[in-house]
Amino acid sequence: MNAPSKTWTDAYLRQAIKDEIELAKAKMRRRVSMPSLITMMTDLYPDPPRGGGLVSAGAARHTLGASPLPRWRRSWSAAGPLIGELGLEIRHDTDEGLVSVSVAGERRGITEEYREHPSVDAAVMAALVRAATKAFNEARE
């Protein structure tokens, strides 16, 4: 079942960026703040270290030469490497309109319904990011 693509609403895009922030915390142990302007092309940067001088966050990022974080929920070129890095398995149930992603050998993974996303690709990227966040958090425990 290939559902037609829908547009990414502001609410959906905000949730996608929240998921990217959660993955950055779990994977890189870096704090990232929600930007005020949200678009498909919005770059996320790690927050500057606490206790610094009186420098704005934007200036601190620029001075430290921080690179933007990958757009894991918004780009296949960012989401794809998570598959190999964590050994993620993707299973589609086209009859039910579902995609499940789990770490290799894990019985229960993260399941997303196609209809809750703008496209099947967006559902897969959401499941990948949420499964990766879960895997990184469980590895720390």
N, C-alpha and C positions, 0 to 999 in steps of 0.2 A: 504494500500500500504506500504509494508515494503521494503524500499530501502536497497540495500546491503551496508554494512559498507565500508567506505573509510578511508584512513589514514588521520590523523590530520596533515595538512601541517604546516610549520613554521608560515605562515601568519595567519592561522586559530587559532593556539595556542596563538599567540601574541594577537589576538583580544579577545580570551577567558580570558586571564590574564588581559587585559585592562578592561573588564567587571567586573572581580572580584575586581579590584582596585576601580572602580566606586561604586560598592556595598559597599565596606569597607568604602568609604567616606560617602555614604548616610546613612548606617546603624550604623556605629560606630563613625562617625565623626573623622576618623583617616586618616591621609595622608599616602599613600603608594606609593613608587617609583617603576617604572618598573625595574625589575632585568636585568642584562646584559645577563645572561645565561637563556634561556627559554627551559624548557622540560615539559613533563607531570607531573613530580614530583617536579618541582620548588616550593619552599615554599616562600610565601609572608609574610613579617613582617611589622608592622606599623613602620613608620619612627621615629627615636628618636626625643624627644622634641627639638625644636629650641632653640638656645642660650646656648647650652651646651658647655663644654670645648672642647679641641682639641682631641676628641676621634673619631675613625672611626665609621661609621654607624654599621658595623658588630660587633665591640667590644661593642658599646653602647647597641645593641640588646641583646648580650650575657650577659652583666652586668645587664641589667634590667630584664633578664629572660623572655623576650617576647616570647609568643607562636606563632607559625605560624597561619596565617589566614586560614579559611576553603577554600578548593578548590571547590568553588561553581559551576563553569562551567566545572570542570573536574572530579567530583566525586558525585555519587548519595548520598553517606552518608553525604555529605555536602549540596547538593542542596535540598534533601528531607525535612529537617526540616523547610525550608522556607515556604513550603506548609501549615503546621500547624500554624506556627508563624503568618502568614499574612492572613490565610484563602484563599489561592490562589486556583482558579478553573482552571482545565486543560481540554481543549476540543480539540479533534482530528477531523479533516476532512480528512479521508483517501482517499476519492475520489479526493480531490484537493491536497492532500499531504501537509496539513497544521496542525500546532498545535497553539492554542491560550491559553494564560494564563492571567487571570485577578483576581483582588481582588474581593472577594465574593460580588455580587450585582452590580458590575461595568459592564456596557454594553460593553465598548471598552477595549480590553486588548492588549497585545503584541502578534503579530502573526509572526511565523517563518515558512519558507518553508523547508520541509524535504530535498529537493535537494540541499539547500545551506549549508548543514551540513554533517559531515562524517557519521552520523547515525541518526535515529529517536531519540534515547536517547540524543544525543548531541543537537538536535534541541529543545527538551523539556527542557533540562538544560539551554540552552541559553534563551529561553522564560521565564523560572522561574526567572533567575537572572535579566533579564531586567525588568520584571514586579515588582520584589521585589525592585529594585533600584528606579523605578518610584514611588512605594508606599511609600518608606521611604522619598524620596525627597518631595512628595506631603504632607506628614504628617508634615514636618518641615515648610512648607509655611503657 
